[in-house]
Amino acid sequence: MQDYNYVWANCFEITLELSCCKYPPTSELQQEWENNRESLLAFIEKVHIGVKGFVRDGVTGAGLENATIAVAGIAHNITAGK
């Protein structure tokens, strides 16, 4: 699903695994949080790095639907929504 969303929906999903144990006991959850808290907060702070905004016509200023956005050096184009 992550690959599909990245390619077709311009959505980047991640999966975070904090332990090798799929179902840690409830008594260990607080320690897992403490072990990973700083890393998770640092990751969250980086979420909005990048380019965001609206694609508009240079003359009229009207929004452009389905515009292809290409960045030199990145092999994955993005298509604007409505």
Residue pairs with C-beta under 8 A, 6 or more apart in sequence:
1 13
2 12
2 13
2 14
2 15
5 11
5 12
5 13
6 12
6 13
6 76
7 76
10 78
10 79
10 81
16 40
18 32
18 35
18 36
19 32
21 28
24 32
54 63
54 80
55 63
55 64
55 67
55 69
55 80
56 62
56 63
56 64
57 63
57 64
63 82
64 80
65 80
65 81
65 82
66 79
66 80
66 81
67 79
67 80
68 77
68 78
68 79
68 80
69 77
69 78
69 79
69 80
70 77
